[in-house]
Amino acid sequence: MPQMAPISWLILFFVFSITFMLFNIVNYFSFLPSSSTSKEKKTFNVKSNNWKW
């Protein structure tokens, strides 16, 4: 495809870049984190956090 004008490569670059950004934005905003309530708060066990180096 060397016969294509440079403006066509530039348009293709912008189209693919915008498509990629829209895909990432849609994926970012479609993720719903689980809502945490006060009852679901987890307490950390201090003994389980002791690392044996």
mmCIF file as Biopython writes it, N, C-alpha, C and O atoms, coordinates in Angstrom:
data_model
#
loop_
_atom_site.group_PDB
_atom_site.id
_atom_site.type_symbol
_atom_site.label_atom_id
_atom_site.label_alt_id
_atom_site.label_comp_id
_atom_site.label_asym_id
_atom_site.label_entity_id
_atom_site.label_seq_id
_atom_site.pdbx_PDB_ins_code
_atom_site.Cartn_x
_atom_site.Cartn_y
_atom_site.Cartn_z
_atom_site.occupancy
_atom_site.B_iso_or_equiv
_atom_site.auth_seq_id
_atom_site.auth_asym_id
_atom_site.pdbx_PDB_model_num
ATOM 1   N N  . MET A ? 1  ? 0.801   -1.200  0.000  1.0 0.0 1  A 1 
ATOM 2   C CA . MET A ? 1  ? 0.000   0.000   0.000  1.0 0.0 1  A 1 
ATOM 3   C C  . MET A ? 1  ? 0.847   1.267   0.000  1.0 0.0 1  A 1 
ATOM 4   O O  . MET A ? 1  ? 0.448   2.247   0.629  1.0 0.0 1  A 1 
ATOM 5   N N  . PRO A ? 2  ? 1.976   1.297   -0.663 1.0 0.0 2  A 1 
ATOM 6   C CA . PRO A ? 2  ? 2.763   2.542   -0.667 1.0 0.0 2  A 1 
ATOM 7   C C  . PRO A ? 2  ? 2.117   3.639   -1.493 1.0 0.0 2  A 1 
ATOM 8   O O  . PRO A ? 2  ? 2.555   4.788   -1.430 1.0 0.0 2  A 1 
ATOM 9   N N  . GLN A ? 3  ? 1.088   3.319   -2.267 1.0 0.0 3  A 1 
ATOM 10  C CA . GLN A ? 3  ? 0.453   4.351   -3.088 1.0 0.0 3  A 1 
ATOM 11  C C  . GLN A ? 3  ? -0.447  5.258   -2.269 1.0 0.0 3  A 1 
ATOM 12  O O  . GLN A ? 3  ? -0.889  6.294   -2.766 1.0 0.0 3  A 1 
ATOM 13  N N  . MET A ? 4  ? -0.728  4.894   -1.032 1.0 0.0 4  A 1 
ATOM 14  C CA . MET A ? 4  ? -1.623  5.715   -0.219 1.0 0.0 4  A 1 
ATOM 15  C C  . MET A ? 4  ? -0.950  7.037   0.154  1.0 0.0 4  A 1 
ATOM 16  O O  . MET A ? 4  ? 0.249   7.090   0.427  1.0 0.0 4  A 1 
ATOM 17  N N  . ALA A ? 5  ? -1.733  8.069   0.156  1.0 0.0 5  A 1 
ATOM 18  C CA . ALA A ? 5  ? -1.214  9.383   0.524  1.0 0.0 5  A 1 
ATOM 19  C C  . ALA A ? 5  ? -0.966  9.427   2.031  1.0 0.0 5  A 1 
ATOM 20  O O  . ALA A ? 5  ? -1.624  8.707   2.782  1.0 0.0 5  A 1 
ATOM 21  N N  . PRO A ? 6  ? -0.026  10.263  2.484  1.0 0.0 6  A 1 
ATOM 22  C CA . PRO A ? 6  ? 0.243   10.350  3.924  1.0 0.0 6  A 1 
ATOM 23  C C  . PRO A ? 6  ? -0.969  10.787  4.736  1.0 0.0 6  A 1 
ATOM 24  O O  . PRO A ? 6  ? -1.092  10.430  5.908  1.0 0.0 6  A 1 
ATOM 25  N N  . ILE A ? 7  ? -1.871  11.562  4.118  1.0 0.0 7  A 1 
ATOM 26  C CA . ILE A ? 7  ? -3.055  11.990  4.862  1.0 0.0 7  A 1 
ATOM 27  C C  . ILE A ? 7  ? -3.932  10.786  5.190  1.0 0.0 7  A 1 
ATOM 28  O O  . ILE A ? 7  ? -4.612  10.784  6.216  1.0 0.0 7  A 1 
ATOM 29  N N  . SER A ? 8  ? -3.928  9.780   4.348  1.0 0.0 8  A 1 
ATOM 30  C CA . SER A ? 8  ? -4.710  8.578   4.634  1.0 0.0 8  A 1 
ATOM 31  C C  . SER A ? 8  ? -4.140  7.836   5.833  1.0 0.0 8  A 1 
ATOM 32  O O  . SER A ? 8  ? -4.894  7.311   6.653  1.0 0.0 8  A 1 
ATOM 33  N N  . TRP A ? 9  ? -2.804  7.788   5.945  1.0 0.0 9  A 1 
ATOM 34  C CA . TRP A ? 9  ? -2.193  7.146   7.104  1.0 0.0 9  A 1 
ATOM 35  C C  . TRP A ? 9  ? -2.517  7.917   8.366  1.0 0.0 9  A 1 
ATOM 36  O O  . TRP A ? 9  ? -2.730  7.325   9.425  1.0 0.0 9  A 1 
ATOM 37  N N  . LEU A ? 10 ? -2.555  9.235   8.259  1.0 0.0 10 A 1 
ATOM 38  C CA . LEU A ? 10 ? -2.887  10.064  9.415  1.0 0.0 10 A 1 
ATOM 39  C C  . LEU A ? 10 ? -4.345  9.857   9.845  1.0 0.0 10 A 1 
ATOM 40  O O  . LEU A ? 10 ? -4.641  9.775   11.037 1.0 0.0 10 A 1 
ATOM 41  N N  . ILE A ? 11 ? -5.233  9.777   8.882  1.0 0.0 11 A 1 
ATOM 42  C CA . ILE A ? 11 ? -6.647  9.530   9.201  1.0 0.0 11 A 1 
ATOM 43  C C  . ILE A ? 11 ? -6.813  8.158   9.829  1.0 0.0 11 A 1 
ATOM 44  O O  . ILE A ? 11 ? -7.565  8.011   10.793 1.0 0.0 11 A 1 
ATOM 45  N N  . LEU A ? 12 ? -6.127  7.148   9.304  1.0 0.0 12 A 1 
ATOM 46  C CA . LEU A ? 12 ? -6.193  5.812   9.879  1.0 0.0 12 A 1 
ATOM 47  C C  . LEU A ? 12 ? -5.665  5.808   11.307 1.0 0.0 12 A 1 
ATOM 48  O O  . LEU A ? 12 ? -6.234  5.154   12.181 1.0 0.0 12 A 1 
ATOM 49  N N  . PHE A ? 13 ? -4.581  6.533   11.543 1.0 0.0 13 A 1 
ATOM 50  C CA . PHE A ? 13 ? -4.022  6.607   12.896 1.0 0.0 13 A 1 
ATOM 51  C C  . PHE A ? 13 ? -5.024  7.215   13.866 1.0 0.0 13 A 1 
ATOM 52  O O  . PHE A ? 13 ? -5.208  6.706   14.972 1.0 0.0 13 A 1 
ATOM 53  N N  . PHE A ? 14 ? -5.676  8.307   13.456 1.0 0.0 14 A 1 
ATOM 54  C CA . PHE A ? 14 ? -6.659  8.944   14.332 1.0 0.0 14 A 1 
ATOM 55  C C  . PHE A ? 14 ? -7.878  8.055   14.553 1.0 0.0 14 A 1 
ATOM 56  O O  . PHE A ? 14 ? -8.402  7.998   15.666 1.0 0.0 14 A 1 
ATOM 57  N N  . VAL A ? 15 ? -8.327  7.375   13.534 1.0 0.0 15 A 1 
ATOM 58  C CA . VAL A ? 15 ? -9.495  6.500   13.684 1.0 0.0 15 A 1 
ATOM 59  C C  . VAL A ? 15 ? -9.179  5.366   14.651 1.0 0.0 15 A 1 
ATOM 60  O O  . VAL A ? 15 ? -9.979  5.071   15.539 1.0 0.0 15 A 1 
ATOM 61  N N  . PHE A ? 16 ? -8.033  4.731   14.492 1.0 0.0 16 A 1 
ATOM 62  C CA . PHE A ? 16 ? -7.674  3.635   15.388 1.0 0.0 16 A 1 
ATOM 63  C C  . PHE A ? 16 ? -7.398  4.136   16.803 1.0 0.0 16 A 1 
ATOM 64  O O  . PHE A ? 16 ? -7.721  3.450   17.773 1.0 0.0 16 A 1 
ATOM 65  N N  . SER A ? 17 ? -6.806  5.321   16.932 1.0 0.0 17 A 1 
ATOM 66  C CA . SER A ? 17 ? -6.550  5.868   18.263 1.0 0.0 17 A 1 
ATOM 67  C C  . SER A ? 17 ? -7.851  6.208   18.984 1.0 0.0 17 A 1 
ATOM 68  O O  . SER A ? 17 ? -8.003  5.910   20.169 1.0 0.0 17 A 1 
ATOM 69  N N  . ILE A ? 18 ? -8.776  6.821   18.281 1.0 0.0 18 A 1 
ATOM 70  C CA . ILE A ? 18 ? -10.056 7.170   18.898 1.0 0.0 18 A 1 
ATOM 71  C C  . ILE A ? 18 ? -10.838 5.908   19.243 1.0 0.0 18 A 1 
ATOM 72  O O  . ILE A ? 18 ? -11.487 5.844   20.288 1.0 0.0 18 A 1 
ATOM 73  N N  . THR A ? 19 ? -10.780 4.903   18.370 1.0 0.0 19 A 1 
ATOM 74  C CA . THR A ? 19 ? -11.455 3.640   18.666 1.0 0.0 19 A 1 
ATOM 75  C C  . THR A ? 19 ? -10.862 2.985   19.899 1.0 0.0 19 A 1 
ATOM 76  O O  . THR A ? 19 ? -11.595 2.475   20.747 1.0 0.0 19 A 1 
ATOM 77  N N  . PHE A ? 20 ? -9.547  2.994   20.006 1.0 0.0 20 A 1 
ATOM 78  C CA . PHE A ? 20 ? -8.875  2.403   21.167 1.0 0.0 20 A 1 
ATOM 79  C C  . PHE A ? 20 ? -9.238  3.141   22.449 1.0 0.0 20 A 1 
ATOM 80  O O  . PHE A ? 20 ? -9.515  2.513   23.471 1.0 0.0 20 A 1 
ATOM 81  N N  . MET A ? 21 ? -9.237  4.475   22.400 1.0 0.0 21 A 1 
ATOM 82  C CA . MET A ? 21 ? -9.587  5.245   23.593 1.0 0.0 21 A 1 
ATOM 83  C C  . MET A ? 21 ? -11.049 5.037   23.988 1.0 0.0 21 A 1 
ATOM 84  O O  . MET A ? 21 ? -11.348 4.913   25.175 1.0 0.0 21 A 1 
ATOM 85  N N  . LEU A ? 22 ? -11.958 4.997   23.025 1.0 0.0 22 A 1 
ATOM 86  C CA . LEU A ? 22 ? -13.363 4.757   23.342 1.0 0.0 22 A 1 
ATOM 87  C C  . LEU A ? 22 ? -13.568 3.371   23.930 1.0 0.0 22 A 1 
ATOM 88  O O  . LEU A ? 22 ? -14.368 3.201   24.849 1.0 0.0 22 A 1 
ATOM 89  N N  . PHE A ? 23 ? -12.855 2.381   23.411 1.0 0.0 23 A 1 
ATOM 90  C CA . PHE A ? 23 ? -12.944 1.022   23.950 1.0 0.0 23 A 1 
ATOM 91  C C  . PHE A ? 23 ? -12.492 0.987   25.399 1.0 0.0 23 A 1 
ATOM 92  O O  . PHE A ? 23 ? -13.134 0.346   26.231 1.0 0.0 23 A 1 
ATOM 93  N N  . ASN A ? 24 ? -11.391 1.670   25.714 1.0 0.0 24 A 1 
ATOM 94  C CA . ASN A ? 24 ? -10.898 1.704   27.095 1.0 0.0 24 A 1 
ATOM 95  C C  . ASN A ? 24 ? -11.832 2.480   28.017 1.0 0.0 24 A 1 
ATOM 96  O O  . ASN A ? 24 ? -12.038 2.082   29.164 1.0 0.0 24 A 1 
ATOM 97  N N  . ILE A ? 25 ? -12.390 3.566   27.539 1.0 0.0 25 A 1 
ATOM 98  C CA . ILE A ? 25 ? -13.314 4.353   28.362 1.0 0.0 25 A 1 
ATOM 99  C C  . ILE A ? 25 ? -14.572 3.559   28.668 1.0 0.0 25 A 1 
ATOM 100 O O  . ILE A ? 25 ? -15.060 3.578   29.798 1.0 0.0 25 A 1 
ATOM 101 N N  . VAL A ? 26 ? -15.100 2.860   27.669 1.0 0.0 26 A 1 
ATOM 102 C CA . VAL A ? 26 ? -16.304 2.057   27.889 1.0 0.0 26 A 1 
ATOM 103 C C  . VAL A ? 26 ? -16.014 0.937   28.875 1.0 0.0 26 A 1 
ATOM 104 O O  . VAL A ? 26 ? -16.840 0.653   29.742 1.0 0.0 26 A 1 
ATOM 105 N N  . ASN A ? 27 ? -14.864 0.299   28.761 1.0 0.0 27 A 1 
ATOM 106 C CA . ASN A ? 27 ? -14.518 -0.768  29.690 1.0 0.0 27 A 1 
ATOM 107 C C  . ASN A ? 27 ? -14.296 -0.228  31.100 1.0 0.0 27 A 1 
ATOM 108 O O  . ASN A ? 27 ? -14.635 -0.891  32.081 1.0 0.0 27 A 1 
ATOM 109 N N  . TYR A ? 28 ? -13.733 0.963   31.204 1.0 0.0 28 A 1 
ATOM 110 C CA . TYR A ? 28 ? -13.484 1.542   32.525 1.0 0.0 28 A 1 
ATOM 111 C C  . TYR A ? 28 ? -14.783 1.853   33.235 1.0 0.0 28 A 1 
ATOM 112 O O  . TYR A ? 28 ? -14.928 1.546   34.419 1.0 0.0 28 A 1 
ATOM 113 N N  . PHE A ? 29 ? -15.730 2.458   32.538 1.0 0.0 29 A 1 
ATOM 114 C CA . PHE A ? 29 ? -16.967 2.879   33.176 1.0 0.0 29 A 1 
ATOM 115 C C  . PHE A ? 29 ? -17.999 1.760   33.273 1.0 0.0 29 A 1 
ATOM 116 O O  . PHE A ? 29 ? -19.002 1.921   33.969 1.0 0.0 29 A 1 
ATOM 117 N N  . SER A ? 30 ? -17.788 0.643   32.603 1.0 0.0 30 A 1 
ATOM 118 C CA . SER A ? 30 ? -18.740 -0.463  32.710 1.0 0.0 30 A 1 
ATOM 119 C C  . SER A ? 30 ? -18.443 -1.340  33.922 1.0 0.0 30 A 1 
ATOM 120 O O  . SER A ? 30 ? -19.260 -2.188  34.281 1.0 0.0 30 A 1 
ATOM 121 N N  . PHE A ? 31 ? -17.290 -1.150  34.557 1.0 0.0 31 A 1 
ATOM 122 C CA . PHE A ? 31 ? -16.938 -1.932  35.733 1.0 0.0 31 A 1 
ATOM 123 C C  . PHE A ? 31 ? -17.616 -1.339  36.953 1.0 0.0 31 A 1 
ATOM 124 O O  . PHE A ? 31 ? -17.444 -0.157  37.248 1.0 0.0 31 A 1 
ATOM 125 N N  . LEU A ? 32 ? -18.391 -2.155  37.667 1.0 0.0 32 A 1 
ATOM 126 C CA . LEU A ? 32 ? -19.068 -1.706  38.878 1.0 0.0 32 A 1 
ATOM 127 C C  . LEU A ? 32 ? -18.432 -2.394  40.080 1.0 0.0 32 A 1 
ATOM 128 O O  . LEU A ? 32 ? -18.606 -3.601  40.254 1.0 0.0 32 A 1 
ATOM 129 N N  . PRO A ? 33 ? -17.708 -1.665  40.904 1.0 0.0 33 A 1 
ATOM 130 C CA . PRO A ? 33 ? -17.118 -2.287  42.092 1.0 0.0 33 A 1 
ATOM 131 C C  . PRO A ? 33 ? -18.196 -2.680  43.089 1.0 0.0 33 A 1 
ATOM 132 O O  . PRO A ? 33 ? -19.252 -2.053  43.170 1.0 0.0 33 A 1 
ATOM 133 N N  . SER A ? 34 ? -17.910 -3.717  43.833 1.0 0.0 34 A 1 
ATOM 134 C CA . SER A ? 34 ? -18.891 -4.165  44.818 1.0 0.0 34 A 1 
ATOM 135 C C  . SER A ? 34 ? -18.986 -3.136  45.942 1.0 0.0 34 A 1 
ATOM 136 O O  . SER A ? 34 ? -17.974 -2.686  46.479 1.0 0.0 34 A 1 
ATOM 137 N N  . SER A ? 35 ? -20.204 -2.778  46.281 1.0 0.0 35 A 1 
ATOM 138 C CA . SER A ? 35 ? -20.404 -1.778  47.316 1.0 0.0 35 A 1 
ATOM 139 C C  . SER A ? 35 ? -20.148 -2.410  48.679 1.0 0.0 35 A 1 
ATOM 140 O O  . SER A ? 35 ? -20.693 -3.466  49.000 1.0 0.0 35 A 1 
ATOM 141 N N  . SER A ? 36 ? -19.332 -1.762  49.459 1.0 0.0 36 A 1 
ATOM 142 C CA . SER A ? 36 ? -19.017 -2.289  50.780 1.0 0.0 36 A 1 
ATOM 143 C C  . SER A ? 36 ? -19.854 -1.568  51.832 1.0 0.0 36 A 1 
ATOM 144 O O  . SER A ? 36 ? -19.960 -0.341  51.824 1.0 0.0 36 A 1 
ATOM 145 N N  . THR A ? 37 ? -20.427 -2.319  52.708 1.0 0.0 37 A 1 
ATOM 146 C CA . THR A ? 37 ? -21.197 -1.729  53.796 1.0 0.0 37 A 1 
ATOM 147 C C  . THR A ? 37 ? -20.381 -1.841  55.074 1.0 0.0 37 A 1 
ATOM 148 O O  . THR A ? 37 ? -19.325 -2.474  55.090 1.0 0.0 37 A 1 
ATOM 149 N N  . SER A ? 38 ? -20.862 -1.234  56.129 1.0 0.0 38 A 1 
ATOM 150 C CA . SER A ? 38 ? -20.109 -1.259  57.383 1.0 0.0 38 A 1 
ATOM 151 C C  . SER A ? 38 ? -20.073 -2.662  57.977 1.0 0.0 38 A 1 
ATOM 152 O O  . SER A ? 38 ? -19.146 -2.989  58.717 1.0 0.0 38 A 1 
ATOM 153 N N  . LYS A ? 39 ? -21.057 -3.490  57.670 1.0 0.0 39 A 1 
ATOM 154 C CA . LYS A ? 39 ? -21.081 -4.849  58.201 1.0 0.0 39 A 1 
ATOM 155 C C  . LYS A ? 39 ? -20.028 -5.736  57.522 1.0 0.0 39 A 1 
ATOM 156 O O  . LYS A ? 39 ? -19.551 -6.710  58.105 1.0 0.0 39 A 1 
ATOM 157 N N  . GLU A ? 40 ? -19.682 -5.385  56.300 1.0 0.0 40 A 1 
ATOM 158 C CA . GLU A ? 40 ? -18.764 -6.222  55.534 1.0 0.0 40 A 1 
ATOM 159 C C  . GLU A ? 40 ? -17.302 -5.846  55.729 1.0 0.0 40 A 1 
ATOM 160 O O  . GLU A ? 40 ? -16.433 -6.410  55.063 1.0 0.0 40 A 1 
ATOM 161 N N  . LYS A ? 41 ? -17.010 -4.913  56.618 1.0 0.0 41 A 1 
ATOM 162 C CA . LYS A ? 41 ? -15.618 -4.517  56.838 1.0 0.0 41 A 1 
ATOM 163 C C  . LYS A ? 41 ? -14.837 -5.680  57.425 1.0 0.0 41 A 1 
ATOM 164 O O  . LYS A ? 41 ? -15.255 -6.312  58.395 1.0 0.0 41 A 1 
ATOM 165 N N  . LYS A ? 42 ? -13.717 -5.937  56.824 1.0 0.0 42 A 1 
ATOM 166 C CA . LYS A ? 42 ? -12.911 -7.061  57.283 1.0 0.0 42 A 1 
ATOM 167 C C  . LYS A ? 42 ? -11.812 -6.548  58.204 1.0 0.0 42 A 1 
ATOM 168 O O  . LYS A ? 42 ? -11.152 -5.553  57.906 1.0 0.0 42 A 1 
ATOM 169 N N  . THR A ? 43 ? -11.626 -7.224  59.306 1.0 0.0 43 A 1 
ATOM 170 C CA . THR A ? 43 ? -10.532 -6.872  60.202 1.0 0.0 43 A 1 
ATOM 171 C C  . THR A ? 43 ? -9.361  -7.788  59.900 1.0 0.0 43 A 1 
ATOM 172 O O  . THR A ? 43 ? -9.537  -8.975  59.626 1.0 0.0 43 A 1 
ATOM 173 N N  . PHE A ? 44 ? -8.182  -7.229  59.952 1.0 0.0 44 A 1 
ATOM 174 C CA . PHE A ? 44 ? -6.983  -7.994  59.642 1.0 0.0 44 A 1 
ATOM 175 C C  . PHE A ? 44 ? -6.481  -8.701  60.891 1.0 0.0 44 A 1 
ATOM 176 O O  . PHE A ? 44 ? -6.388  -8.112  61.967 1.0 0.0 44 A 1 
ATOM 177 N N  . ASN A ? 45 ? -6.171  -9.933  60.728 1.0 0.0 45 A 1 
ATOM 178 C CA . ASN A ? 45 ? -5.601  -10.700 61.815 1.0 0.0 45 A 1 
ATOM 179 C C  . ASN A ? 45 ? -4.105  -10.376 61.885 1.0 0.0 45 A 1 
ATOM 180 O O  . ASN A ? 45 ? -3.377  -10.587 60.915 1.0 0.0 45 A 1 
ATOM 181 N N  . VAL A ? 46 ? -3.656  -9.871  63.015 1.0 0.0 46 A 1 
ATOM 182 C CA . VAL A ? 46 ? -2.267  -9.430  63.142 1.0 0.0 46 A 1 
ATOM 183 C C  . VAL A ? 46 ? -1.313  -10.613 63.035 1.0 0.0 46 A 1 
ATOM 184 O O  . VAL A ? 46 ? -0.231  -10.482 62.464 1.0 0.0 46 A 1 
ATOM 185 N N  . LYS A ? 47 ? -1.692  -11.743 63.567 1.0 0.0 47 A 1 
ATOM 186 C CA . LYS A ? 47 ? -0.804  -12.904 63.541 1.0 0.0 47 A 1 
ATOM 187 C C  . LYS A ? 47 ? -0.597  -13.434 62.132 1.0 0.0 47 A 1 
ATOM 188 O O  . LYS A ? 47 ? 0.449   -14.015 61.844 1.0 0.0 47 A 1 
ATOM 189 N N  . SER A ? 48 ? -1.574  -13.245 61.244 1.0 0.0 48 A 1 
ATOM 190 C CA . SER A ? 48 ? -1.429  -13.748 59.882 1.0 0.0 48 A 1 
ATOM 191 C C  . SER A ? 48 ? -0.506  -12.858 59.047 1.0 0.0 48 A 1 
ATOM 192 O O  . SER A ? 48 ? -0.065  -13.267 57.972 1.0 0.0 48 A 1 
ATOM 193 N N  . ASN A ? 49 ? -0.207  -11.644 59.530 1.0 0.0 49 A 1 
ATOM 194 C CA . ASN A ? 49 ? 0.644   -10.751 58.778 1.0 0.0 49 A 1 
ATOM 195 C C  . ASN A ? 49 ? 2.116   -10.844 59.146 1.0 0.0 49 A 1 
ATOM 196 O O  . ASN A ? 49 ? 2.922   -10.060 58.645 1.0 0.0 49 A 1 
ATOM 197 N N  . ASN A ? 50 ? 2.483   -11.780 60.007 1.0 0.0 50 A 1 
ATOM 198 C CA . ASN A ? 50 ? 3.893   -11.943 60.384 1.0 0.0 50 A 1 
ATOM 199 C C  . ASN A ? 50 ? 4.638   -12.697 59.291 1.0 0.0 50 A 1 
ATOM 200 O O  . ASN A ? 50 ? 4.348   -13.860 59.011 1.0 0.0 50 A 1 
ATOM 201 N N  . TRP A ? 51 ? 5.592   -12.022 58.685 1.0 0.0 51 A 1 
ATOM 202 C CA . TRP A ? 51 ? 6.369   -12.651 57.621 1.0 0.0 51 A 1 
ATOM 203 C C  . TRP A ? 51 ? 7.616   -13.304 58.219 1.0 0.0 51 A 1 
ATOM 204 O O  . TRP A ? 51 ? 8.271   -12.742 59.097 1.0 0.0 51 A 1 
ATOM 205 N N  . LYS A ? 52 ? 7.922   -14.483 57.730 1.0 0.0 52 A 1 
ATOM 206 C CA . LYS A ? 52 ? 9.112   -15.201 58.206 1.0 0.0 52 A 1 
ATOM 207 C C  . LYS A ? 52 ? 10.214  -15.052 57.155 1.0 0.0 52 A 1 
ATOM 208 O O  . LYS A ? 52 ? 10.235  -15.776 56.159 1.0 0.0 52 A 1 
ATOM 209 N N  . TRP A ? 53 ? 11.106  -14.128 57.380 1.0 0.0 53 A 1 
ATOM 210 C CA . TRP A ? 53 ? 12.151  -13.908 56.387 1.0 0.0 53 A 1 
ATOM 211 C C  . TRP A ? 53 ? 13.344  -14.772 56.697 1.0 0.0 53 A 1 
ATOM 212 O O  . TRP A ? 53 ? 14.339  -14.734 55.973 1.0 0.0 53 A 1 
#
